[in-house]
Amino acid sequence: MLKLLNRVCQFFCFALLAVSAQAEYLPKAEQVADGVYAIVGPLGQRSPENDGLNANYGFIVTATGVILIDSGASKVGAEKLAKAIRAVTDQPVRWVINTGSQDHRWLGNDYFSGSGAEIISLQRTAATQARFAGQQLQGLERFLGKRLEGTRPLSSPKPLSGEGASIELGGETLTLIYTDAHYPGDALAHLPKRGIVFTGDLVYVDRILGVLPNSSVQKGQKAFKALAALKPVHIVPGHGRVCDLAKAQRDTGDYYDFLANTIGAAAKEMEPMDEVLKRHADLPAFRHLENYNDLHRVNMNRAFTEFEGQ
């Protein structure tokens, strides 16, 4: 009888864990500094439960309205972000800053624009969004299904020109600086008076960064060094917990250095790719990061290809 009861208890425990794993993700704001908040998304893949919000977002509450950093991957995801903001302030979202061109950075723009928000990005960011919009919507449909309905791509109608831009919104100064690392046109948003940087997809902590076919390890390494030169007090990474520069260096900066200085150097010396990837398959310094087993070899492969023949 006791064994039967134990089995029944185990069954219900596993059932509860399964239900919990599939529970709907509800974004929640955490304070970074006075008036500055981060919304830290899950580290896993896009799913109907998280509505594509598997990334980090943020917002600044000003006397004249809210500045939102990135808008989510869908209309439903944008609605979730809006609800998380309303839990903190009654101020309306007046500005949306896009740090990048990947789906979960900007496909919620249309929702916030419909509520009166101004969409702001750098010129190359908007151009890359327009280029990949159709492809991104098709890809998201696989993950979100009907929950993608009502999502319409909307880039900034008046993107900011130049290699970067400083803007004043609601009494806050924000500097947008191109990184061009994960996606062409990606940028970071620096609040110089606060010592805070929203890095977009330049920085990953707690999970290993992803090198996509159109990513650039060389630009990532250069952009991270530029980020470090800003000496931020708080970093809101593209993925993972809010951190300091030391944590960002360990999880991202050091990995960019490895990909460029070790894998890239081997590619330039025309070493056999298979031998190089095999030699560096196990890196204890990064093994603890989420998605290491799935992405590390792919990252090395793409880094090798980028540097090959240089």
N, C-alpha and C positions, 0 to 999 in steps of 0.2 A: 504493500500500500504506500509506504514511504517513497519507494522508487517511482511509483506512478505519479505521486504528487510532485516529486522533483522534476519528472519529465514534463508534466503539465506546466510547471512554473517556468522551465526553460523555454518551452514553446511560446508562452505568452511574452517572455522577455525578448525573444528573437522577433516576434511579431511586432512588438512595440518599437524595437530598434529599426525595423524595416519601414514602419509608418513614419517614424521620426526622420529617417534618411530622405524620405520623399516629401517632407513637409514643405509648404510654400515658404520661400524666403521673403522676409519682410525687412527692408532696409531700416537701419537705425543710426542716427547721428551720434558721433562722439566728439566732445570738445577738444580742440587742439590748442587754442588760445582764446582770449576774449573775443567773442563774435566770429570765430573761425572754427568750422566743423568739418570732419571727415565722415564719409559713409564707406565703410570697409566691406567689400563684397566677398563672397565665397571664392575659394582658390580653384575650384573644379571647373568643369566644362559648362557651357551654356545649357540651359534646360528649361522646360516649361515651368518648373518650380521657382527658378530664379529670374525668369523672363529676360535672360541675357545679361543680367546685372552681375556677372562674374568679374568685376573689376572694382576699382575705387573711384569715388566721386567726392565732391566737397562743396561747401558753400560758405560765403561770408555775409554776415548780416550787417547791413549799413543802415544809417538813419533814413535813407530814401528807398531802400529796397534790397533784395537779396541778389548776390552774384553767385550763380551756380557754375561749378566747374564740371563740365561734361554732363550729358543729358540722358544716357542710357541707350539701350539697343532697340527699343520698341515703344509704342504708345503706352502699353500697359506698364512697362518698366519705368517710363517717365512719370506716370501717375503714382507709382510707388515712391519714387524719389520726392515728388511733390508732397506726398503725405508725410514722409520723414522730415521734410523741412517744416511743414505746418506744426509738427509736434514740438518744434523749437521756437518758431516765431510766426506772427500773423503777417509779417511783411511779405509783399508779393515778390515773385521772382521777376526781376526787371532785366537782367542780363544773363545770357548763357555763354560761357567761354568754352570753346572746343579746343582741347589740347591735341587732338589727333583725328585720324581718319578711319580707324578701325570701328566696326559697327557699334560697339557698346560705348563709344565716345560721343556719338552724334545723332543716331537715328531717333532719338527722343526730341530733337530740336523742334519738330513741327508741333508737338503737343504744347511746349512752352511758348512758342511763337503765337499759337492760337489764344493764349492767355495774356498776350501783350508783351512778351519778353523780346529783347533784341538779341539776335544771334551774332556772336563775334568770334572770328578766327583769323589766323594769318592766311595769306593768299594761297600758298602751296597746300595748306591744309584743306581749304575749300576745294581746290582743284582735284586733289586726290580723292576726296569724298565723292565728288561728281563722277570721277573715273570708275570707282569701285562700287557705287551704290547698287546697281542691278545685281552684281555678283554677290554682294553681301546679303541682300534681301533673299536671294535664292538659297544661300547657305543657312541663313537663320530659319528659314521655313522648315528645314530638316529638324532643327532643335525645338522650335517653338510652336510649329503647327498653326492652329487657329488663333493662338494667342498673339500672333504677329499681325492679325487683321487691324486695319486702321493706321498702320505705320506707314508714313510717307517721308521719303528723304527730303531734307531741306538744309542746304548749306547757307552760310552767311551770304546775304545778297550784296554786302559791301565789305569784303574781306580787307584786312589791313595789309598794305604793301610793305616791301622792304624785307630785310633779313631778321627783323624782330620789331617789336613795338612796345612802347610804354603807354598805358592808358589810365585815366582817372575815372573811377566809377563810384558814385556814392561816397566820395571822400577817401576811397582806398586807391592806392597805386598798385597796378599790376604790370609786370613786364613779361611779355611773351617772347620766348627765345627758341628758335628752331633747334631740334635735336636730329630729326631725319633718320632715326635709328631703327625703330621697330617698323614704322611705315614712313614712306616719303611724306614730308610735310608735318610730321609730328613735332610737338613743341612742349615746353614746360611753362608753367605759370609761376612767377616769382613775386612774392609780396615782400619787397625789400625792407619796409619799415617794421615788418613782423618777424623777419628771419624765417619765413615759411616758404617752401616750394612744393607745388603740386606737379609732380614729374611726368604725368601721363605715363606712357608705356616705356619710358627710358629705364625706370627702376622697378625691379621685382624683388621683394623680400619674402621669405618663408616658402616661396616656390621658385623653381629655376626659370630664368627668363627664356622666352621662346625666340628663336631665330627663324624668321619666315623667308620664303623665297625672295621677297622684295625688301627684307631687312638689310641693314649694313652694320657689320661688326666694327668696321673702321670708324664710321660716324658715331656709333654707340660709345666706343672707347673715348673718342674726342669729346663728345657731349657730356659724358660722365665727369671728365676732368674739368670741364667748364662749370658743371654743377658743383663740384667740390670747391672750386674757387669762390663760389658765392658764400661758402661757410654757413649754410643754413642751420638753424637751431632745430627746426622740425621739418621732416620730410613726409609728405603724403605720397607714397609710391603708387605706381599704376596698379599693383597687386600686392597684397600682404598688409601687415599691420603698420600703423604710423610709427616712424622710427627716427633715429638720429643719423648723422652722416656716417658714423662708424659702422652701423648695421648695414646701411646701403652699400658701403664700400665692400664689406665682407660678402654679401649675397649677390651683388651685381657688378660693382666696379672691378673686383678681383676676377670675376668670371669673364668680363670683357677683356681684361688684361691677358688672361689665359688663352682665350680664343684668338686674340690678335698676336700676342707675343710668342705663343708656343705653336698653336695650330697654324696660324698665318705664316709664321717664320718657316715652318716645315714645308708648307705649300710653296713658298718662294724658292726654297732650296730643291724643289721638285722631288721630295721624298715620296714614296708610294703611299697613297691615301690610306689604303687598308691597314698598312703597318702603323701609321701614325694614329689612326682612330683606335686600333687595338691597344697600342701602348698607353693611351690616355683614357681608356674606357672606365677606369675606376679612380675617381678623384675624391678622396675622403673629405676634403674641405667643402665639397658641394653635395655630397651624397645624401645629406639630411634634408635637402630641399624637396618640396613636393614636386612631383612630375619628373624627377631626375631620371628614373629608368626609362621613361617614355621619350624624353626630349634631348638628353645629353648627346647621344650619338648623332642625332639629326642636326643638332646645333653645330657640332664639330664638322660634320659633312658640309654644311652650308658655309661655314667660316672658311674651310679649306678651299672650297670652290671660289669664294670671293677673292681670296688672295692668290690663287693659282695663276701663274704666268706674269705676276707683277715684278 
